[in-house]
Amino acid sequence: MRLTYKPIIGWILLGLFLAAGIFYYFVFYTKKPVSDTAQGTAPEEPEDIILEEIVLPPENENLPVSSFGEVWAYLMAEREHALNPDYPISDLVYFNAEVDTYGKLTALPDPTKLSSFQGRLHLIIACNGRALTHFSIEEGSKVRKQLIGDIVDASRPYQGLQIDFEYVPAQDGEDFLSFLKELRRELKDKMFTIALPARSRTIPDDVYDYKKIAEIVDRILVMAYDEHWSTSEPGPVASMDWCQQVAAYSLRTIGSEKLIMGLPFYGRSWGNFNANRAYMHSSIENLKKEQNITEINREKGVPYFEYQTSIDIVAYYEDGYSLSTRMEMYRQMGVKSIGFWALSQETPEVWNLLKIEK
């Protein structure tokens, strides 16, 4: 039988034509929009912000006086004596009201004790515990509704209110935002601020999303301290390089008008030995051998021994030089407001290195 190739060639050509059409459709009609960068829009700054090297001033020269539009300070109840009316403080945040086990406010300070303060006085509310925070901010709950009402009532004698909820559970980000929005509505025109942990980059699904929270509140105080803490490796409470990264990220995400950069007055110490622990019997026997324990005493039948050992201590703290260097770094970066934790912990020298812009 004689074969003909014309039909086969026709089908091949038809197939190629259809394939070309499909290719053309997907390439030119389903192509994703051009990126912002390709369109000429400036891209968002990278997460790892490259900053200029910090130049430390000579220690033997007079320290500069740093100027800021606002200077905030925290004050604990029962330490009212630490406030000097001549200190350059525009805003005073009064501790230590907090949410109790039942979602009620407790330990409310007495604002009449600070009646001589000429600046703005803010009540701060803390909630210390993840389960308690979850319980208190759950959207639609009676506890949350009552708590918001109590907070609004407690804040009436004050010019402002600050929220310090440092234990918001990872899955409660939306409830936290709606809690802040509802509180914002109920506070009306009262100044509404919040203290947030330090960030130097965006964290996925962060419950403390700077950008989202900045849309709700009047100020955000970034707690740029506890870079090293009681159980971490020894190091500065707030190193200069770390503070620079935190300030750069905060300025970019919050903006200079709403940002307050927090500074620590306190320091920390670490030791290379902690004797407070439980021992099993074999460990006790090893310890007795290591320390050459020969004298065993008994207290009503229970054996015990005593010994002395040397401990190496390292302590990091803040003085006028470190505070001045950090303040000047923030000022030169464009930070307009700073805040201190906490009055009674500072070197007196700091008040001669600071003034409020008129």
BAVEXDREN-696368 format. One record per atom (N, C-alpha, C, CB): x, y, z. Coordinates in steps of 0.2 Angstrom, whole numbers, plus 5000, padded with zeros to 4 digits. Glycine has a CB too. Layout:
BEGIN
XYZ;...
! end
This chain:
BEGIN
500449945000;500050005000;500450065000;499550005006;500250114996;500650174995;500450225001;500650214988;501050255005;500850305010;500950375008;501450295016;500450415010;500550485009;500650525015;499850515006;501150575014;501350615020;501050685021;502150625020;500550705016;500250765017;499850775023;499850785011;499450735025;499050735031;499450745037;498550685032;499950705038;500450705043;500750775044;500950645043;501050795039;501350865039;500850915041;501650875032;500250905039;499750955041;499650965048;499050945037;499550895051;499450895058;500050925062;499250825060;500650905060;501250935063;501251015063;501850905060;501051035057;501051115057;500551145061;500951135049;499951105061;499451135066;499651135073;498751095065;499951075075;500151075082;500751125084;500551005083;501151135079;501651195080;501351255081;502151195075;500851275077;500451335077;500151345084;499951345071;499751295086;499451295093;499951305098;499051235094;500451275098;500951275103;501251345103;501551225102;501351375097;501651445097;501151495100;501751465090;500451485099;499951525102;499951525109;499251505099;499951465112;499951455119;500551485122;499951375121;501151475119;501751505122;501651585122;502351485117;501451615116;501351685116;500851715121;501051705109;500351675123;499851695128;500151695135;499251645128;500451645136;500751645143;501351695144;501051575145;501751705139;502251755139;502051825140;502751745134;501551845136;501351915135;500751935138;501251935128;500251885140;499651905143;499551885150;499051875139;499951835153;499951815160;500651835163;499851745160;501051885160;501651905163;501451945169;502051945158;501851935175;501751975181;501952055180;502151945187;501652095183;501752165183;502552185184;501352215187;502752235181;503452255182;503552275189;503652305177;504152255192;504252275199;504352345200;504852235202;504252375207;504352445208;505052465206;504252455216;505552425207;506252445205;506252455198;506752395208;506052415194;506052425186;505652485184;505752355183;505152505188;504752555186;505052625188;504052555189;505652615192;505952675194;505852705201;505852735189;505352665204;505252685211;505752655216;504552645214;505952695221;506552675225;506352615229;506752735230;506752565229;506552505233;506652515241;506952445231;506252475245;506352475252;507052465254;505852435255;507352495259;507952485261;508052405263;508152535267;508652385262;508752315264;508752305272;509452285262;508552245274;508552235281;509152245285;508252165283;509752225282;510352235285;510652305283;510852175283;510452355287;510652425285;511352435287;510152465290;511652455281;512352475282;512452545284;512752465275;512752555290;512852625293;513552645294;512452625300;513652705295;514352735295;514552705302;514352815295;515252705302;515552675308;515552735314;516352665307;515352715320;515252755325;515952785327;514952725331;516052855327;516652885330;516552905337;516852945325;516952875341;516852895348;517252955350;517152835353;516953005354;517353065355;517853055360;516853115358;518353095360;518953095365;518653095372;519453145364;518953055377;518653055384;518853115388;518852985387;519453145386;519653195390;519353265388;520453205389;518953265383;518553335381;517953345385;518553335374;517653405385;517053415388;516453385383;516853495388;516053355386;515453315383;514953365380;515153265387;514653355374;514153405372;513553405375;514053395364;513153455375;512453455377;511953435371;512253525380;511653385372;511153355367;510453385368;511153285367;510153405362;509553435362;509053395359;509553505359;508453385362;507853345359;507253385360;507853275362;506753365356;506053395356;505753375362;505653385350;505753305364;505453275370;505953235373;504853235368;505953235380;506353195384;505853165389;506953235388;505853095388;505353055393;505753025398;504953005388;505453005404;505752965409;505252925413;506153015414;505452865415;505052825419;505152835426;505152755417;504652835430;504752845437;504252795441;504552915440;504652755446;504252705449;503952735455;504752645452;503352715457;502952735463;503352725469;502252695464;503352765474;503752765480;504452785479;503752695483;504652805473;505252835471;505152915469;505652795466;504652945471;504453005469;505053055470;503853035471;505453045476;505953085478;506553095473;506253065484;506553045468;507053045463;506953095457;507152975459;506353125457;506153175452;506353245455;505453175451;506853275451;507053345453;506653395448;507753355452;506353445450;505953485445;506353525440;505553535449;507053525441;507453565437;507653515431;508053595440;507553455432;507753405426;507453425420;507653335428;507753415414;507453435408;507053375405;508053445402;506453365408;506053305406;505353335404;505853265413;505153315398;504553345395;503953295397;504553355388;504053235398;503553185399;503753135404;503353145392;503353125409;503553075414;503053015414;503453115421;503252955414;502852895414;502852865421;503152845408;502252855424;502252835431;502052765432;501652885434;502552725434;502452655436;502152645443;503052615435;501852595445;501852525441;501152495442;502352485444;500652525438;499952485438;500052425433;499452535435;499752375435;499752315431;499052275431;500352265433;499052225426;498452185426;498552125430;498352165418;498052115435;498152055439;497851995436;497752075446;497851935440;497651875438;496951865435;497651825444;496551915437;495851915435;495651965430;495351925441;496251995427;496152045422;495952115424;495552025417;496052125431;495852195434;496552235435;495552175441;496452295435;496952345437;497152335444;496852415434;497852335445;498052335452;498652385453;498252265455;498852405459;499452445461;499452515457;500052405459;498852545456;498852605453;499152665457;498052625452;499652695454;499952755458;499552815459;500652775454;499752855464;499352915465;499652975462;499352925473;499353005457;499553055453;499653125457;499153065447;499253125462;499353185466;500053195469;498853195472;500453145470;501053145472;501553185468;501353075474;501353185461;501753225456;501453285454;501953175450;501053315458;500653375456;501053435454;500153395461;501753435456;502153485455;502553485448;502653495460;502453425445;502753415439;502453455433;502753335437;502853495429;502553545425;502453515418;503053595424;502753455416;502653425410;502053375409;503253385408;502053335404;501453285403;501553225408;501353265396;501053205411;501053145415;500753095412;500853165422;501053035412;500752975408;500652915413;501152955402;500052885413;499952825417;500252765412;499252815419;500552715415;500752655411;500452595414;501552655411;500252555410;499952495412;500352435409;499152485409;500552385414;500952325412;500552265412;501552325416;500652215408;500352155409;500952095408;499852135403;501052065414;501652025414;501551955414;502052045421;501451925409;501351855408;500951835401;500951825414;501151785398;500851765392;500151745392;501251715388;500051695397;499351675398;498851725400;499351615403;499151775404;498751825407;498551875401;499051865413;499051895397;498951935391;498451905386;499651955388;498551845385;498051815380;497351815383;498251735379;497251805389;496651805393;496351875393;496751785400;496751925393;496551995394;496352035388;497052035398;496752015382;496552045376;496152005371;497252065372;495851955373;495451915368;494951955365;495251845372;494851955359;494351995356;493651975357;494452005348;493252015359;492551995361;492351975368;492351945356;492951965372;492851935379;492551995384;493451905381;492251975389;492052015394;492552045398;491551985399;493152005399;493752025402;494052085399;494251975403;494152085392;494452135388;494052195389;494552115381;493352195388;492952255388;492952285395;492252235387;492952245400;493052275407;493652305408;492852225412;494252275405;494852305406;494952365403;495452255404;494752375397;494752435393;494452495397;494552425386;493852475399;493452525403;493852545409;492752495405;494152505413;494552515419;495152555417;494752455422;495452545412;496052585409;495852655408;496452545403;495352665404;495152725402;494952765409;494452725398;494652735413;494452775420;495052795424;493952725424;495552745424;496152755428;496552815425;496552695428;496552825418;496952865415;496652945415;497052845408;496052955418;495753015417;496153075421;495053015421;496553065426;496953115429;497553135425;497053105436;497753095420;498353095417;498253135410;498653025416;498853155407;498853185401;498953135395;499353235400;499153075397;499253025393;499252955396;499953025389;499252905391;499252835394;499752795389;498552795393;500052745393;500552705389;500452635391;501252725391;500452585386;500352515386;501052485386;499852485381;501152435391;501752395391;501652325392;502252425397;501452295386;501252225386;501852185383;500552205383;502252155387;502852135384;502852055383;503452145388;502252025384;502251955383;501651935379;502151925390;501551965373;500951955369;501151885365;500852005364;500751835366;500851765363;500851775355;500351715365;501251735352;501451735345;500751735341;501851675343;500251695343;499651695339;499151745341;499351625340;499351795345;498851845347;498951915344;498851845354;499351915338;499451975335;498852015333;499951965329;498351985330;497752025328;497352045334;497351975323;497352005339;496952025345;497252085348;496851965350;497952085348;498352145351;498152205347;499052125351;498152205341;498052265337;497352285338;498152245329;496852245338;496152265339;496052295346;495652205337;496452265351;496452295358;496652365358;496852245362;497252375354;497452445354;497052495350;498152445350;496752465345;496252505341;495652525345;496052475335;495352475349;494752495353;494952545359;494552425356;495552535362;495752575367;495852645364;496452545370;496152655358;496252715355;495552755354;496552705348;495052715352;494352745351;494152775358;493952695348;494252735363;493952745370;494352805373;493952685374;494952815372;495352865375;495252935371;496052845374;494952935365;494752995362;495453035360;494253035365;495453095363;496053135361;496653135366;495753205361;496553085371;497153085376;497753055372;496853035382;498353075374;498953045371;499052975373;499553085373;499052935367;499152865368;499852835365;498552825364;500152805370;500852785368;500952715370;501452825371;501452685367;501652615369;502352595369;501352565363;502552555374;503252535374;503352465371;503552535382;503852465366;503952405362;504652375363;503752415355;504752315362;505452285362;505852305356;505452205363;506552305357;506952335351;506952285346;507652345354;506952315339;507052275333;507552305329;506352265330;507952265325;508452295321;508252265313;509152275322;507752225313;507552205306;506752175307;507952145304;506452165301;505752145301;505752065303;505452155295;505352055308;505251985310;504551955307;505251975318;504551905303;503851875301;503351865306;504051815297;502751895305;502151885309;502351915316;501951805310;502651965316;502851995323;502252025326;503452045322;502152005332;501552035336;501652115338;501451995342;502352135337;502552205338;502752235332;503052205344;502252225327;502452255320;502452335321;501952235315;503052365320;503152435321;502652475317;503852455320;502652455310;502252495305;501452495307;502352475298;501252435309;500552435310;500352465317;500352355311;500752465322;500552495328;500652565328;501052465334;501152595324;501252665323;500652695320;501852675318;500252665316;499652695313;499052705319;499352645308;499152675325;498652675330;498852725335;498552605333;499452725337;499652765343;499952835341;500152725347;500052875346;500452935345;501152935346;500152985350;501452885350;502152885351;502252805352;502452925356;502852785350;503152715351;503852725355;503152675345;503852705361;504552705364;504852635363;504452725372;505452635359;505752575358;506252565364;506152585351;506152505367;506552495373;507252465370;506252435377;507652515368;508352495366;508852475371;508652545361;508652425375;509052405381;508952325382;508952445387;509352295386;509352225387;509552185381;508552205389;510052215377;510352175372;510652115375;510852215368;510952125381;511252065385;510852075392;511952075387;510652015394;510152015400;510451965405;509451985398;510151955411;510351915417;510651845415;509851915422;510351815410;510551745409;510951735402;509951695409;511051795399;511451795393;512251795394;511251845388;512551785389;513351805390;513451875392;513651785383;513951885396;514051955398;514152005392;514651955402;513952065392;513952115387;513552175389;513752085380;513652225385;513352295386;512552285386;513452345381;512252315391;511452325391;511252345384;511252365397;511652395381;511452425375;512152445372;510952485376;512352405367;513052425364;512852475359;513352365361;513352515357;513252575352;513052545345;513952615352;513452495343;513252475336;512552445336;513752415334;512352405341;511652375341;511152435341;511552335347;511252485346;510852545346;510752575340;511052595352;511352585336;511252615329;510852575325;512052625327;510952515324;510452475320;509752475322;510752395320;509652475329;508952485331;508652545329;508852475339;509052605330;508752665329;508652675321;509252725331;509052655317;508952655310;508352625307;509552625306;508252555310;507652525308;507052555311;507652455311;507052585317;506452615320;506252685316;506652635327;506752715314;506652775310;506352765304;507252815309;506552705301;506252685294;505552665295;506752635291;505352625300;504752595300;504252635305;504852525304;504452675309;504052715314;503952785311;504252715321;504552815310;504652885308;504852925314;503952915305;505152985312;505453025318;504953055322;505953075315;504353075319;503853105323;503553065329;503253135318;503453005328;503152955333;503652915337;502652915329;504352925335;504852875338;505152905345;505352865333;505152875350;505552885356;506052835357;505052895362;506652845357;507252795358;507352795365;507852815354;507252735368;507352725375;508152715376;506952665377;508352735382;509052725384;509052705391;509452795384;509552655393;509552635400;509952675404;509852565400;509752685411;510152715416;510552655420;509752755420;510352595419;510552545423;511152505420;510052495425;511452455424;511952415421;511852345424;512652435423;512252295422;512152225424;512852195426;511752185419;512852145430;513452105431;513352035430;513752125438;513851995429;513851925428;514451895432;513851905420;514351835434;514851795438;514951725434;514651785445;515551695435;515651635432;515451575437;516451635431;515151585442;514951535446;514251545450;515451515452;513751505449;513151515453;513051445457;512551525448;513051455464;512951395468;512251375469;513351415475;511751415467;511051395469;510851345464;510651465468;510851285466;510651225462;510451165466;511151215456;510151115463;509951055466;510551005464;509251025464;510750955469;511250915468;510950845469;511850925472;511150795465;511050725466;511650705471;510950675460;511650645474;512150625479;512850615476;511950555482;512850585470;513550575467;513850645465;513450535460;513450695464;513750765462;513950795469;513250805459;513550785474;513850815481;514450775483;513250795486;514550715482;515150685483;515750705479;515150605482;515650725473;516150745468;516350815471;515850755461;515850855473;515950925475;516450925481;515350965476;516250875486;516650875492;517350855490;516350815496;517450815485;518150795483;518550855480;518150735479;518150895476;518450945472;518651005477;517950975467;518251015482;518351065487;518751045493;517751105489;518950985493;519350955499;518950965506;519950985500;518250945505;517850955511;517950895516;517050955509;518150915522;518250865527;517850865533;519050865529;517550925534;517150935540;516350935538;517251005544;516050885540;515350885539;514950895545;515150805536;514450945545;514050955551;513350925550;513951035552;512950925555;512250905554;511750955558;512150835557;511250965555;510651005557;510050965559;510451065553;509950945565;509450895567;509450835562;508750925566;510050805561;510150745558;510350755550;509550705558;510150815547;510350825540;511050855539;509750875537;511450815535;512150835534;512150905530;512550785531;512650945532;512850995527;513551015528;512351065529;513851055523;514551085524;514551155521;515051035520;515051185522;515251255520;515851255517;515151305526;515951305512;516651315509;516651385505;516851255504;517151405504;517251475501;517551465494;517651525505;517351505489;517651495482;517751565479;517251445478;518151575475;518251645471;517751645465;518951655469;517551705464;517051715458;517351775454;516351725461;517351765448;517551815443;516851855441;517951795437;516851925442;516351965440;516552015435;516051995447;516052015430;516152065425;515452115425;516252035418;515552175425;514952225425;515052275420;514952255432;514452285416;514352335411;513852385414;514152305405;514052455413;513552505416;513652565412;513752515423;513252615414;513152675410;513452735414;512452695408;513852775411;514052835414;513952895409;514852835415;514152955411;514053015407;514253015400;514353075410;514852985399;515152975393;514752925388;515952945393;514552875391;514152825386;513552855385;514152755390;513152885390;512552915388;512552965383;512252935395;513053015384;513153065379;513253045372;513753115382;513752995372;513852965365;513252935362;514452915366;512852905366;512252875363;511752925361;511952825368;511652975365;511253025364;511453065358;511153075370;512053085357;512253125351;512253075345;513053145352;512353015345;512252975339;511452975337;512452895341;511052965342;510352965340;510153035337;509852955346;510353095340;510253155338;510453165331;510553215342;511053145329;511353155322;510953105317;512053135323;510653055320;510353015315;509653035314;510252945318;509353085317;508753115316;508253095321;508453095310;508453065327;507953055332;507753115336;508253005337;507153125337;506853185340;506653185347;506253215336;506553125349;506353105356;506753045359;505553095357;506853055365;507252995369;506852985376;507953015370;506952925379;506652915385;507152875389;505952875384;507152885396;507552845400;507252795405;507952895404;507552735406;507352695411;507852685416;507152625408;507852705422;507252745425;507552785430;506752685428;507152835432;507452885437;507652855444;506852945438;508152875447;508452855453;509052805451;507952815457;509152785445;509652735443;510252775439;509352685438;510152835438;510652875433;511252905437;510252925430;511752915433;512252965435;512053035435;512952955431;512053075440;511853145440;512153185434;512053175447;512653165432;513053205426;512553205420;513653165424;512153155419;511753155413;511353215412;511353095413;511053245418;510653305417;510953365415;510253315424;511653365415;512053425413;512153415405;512653435417;512053365403;512153345396;511553345391;512553285395;511053375393;510353365390;509953425391;510053305393;509653445385;509153505386;508553485381;509453565384;507953525382;507453515378;507353575373;506753505382;507253555367;507253615362;506553645363;507253585355;506653715362;506053755363;505753765357;506253825367;
! end
